[in-house]
């Protein structure tokens, strides 16, 4: 199990337990975290699960695949160097303590 902290645009933090084998997006949806929509169900087709990963933790994640790269170019909120689609971040023990900031909008 890993713990993930979701930080709202206003700065409110929600830290939740995440099941290994799930994703950061699915964990947010299961825990009613506002700001993650996940319209496509985690298939990297909609970019409504865009997050900003804490910069100190970003390099520890698996690399961005080409299809994720394309979707990050069409996010509602500005893409940053630490942008990821939360549906593409698998929950493993290695991401325990992950902090993700939610963008202003996903629509």
Secondary structure, 3 states (H helix, E strand, C coil): CEEEEEECCCCCEEEEEECCCCEHHHHHHHCCCCCCCCCCCCCCCCCCCEEEECHHHHCCCCCCCHHHHHHHCCCCCCCCCCEEEHHHCECCHHHCCEEEEECCCCC
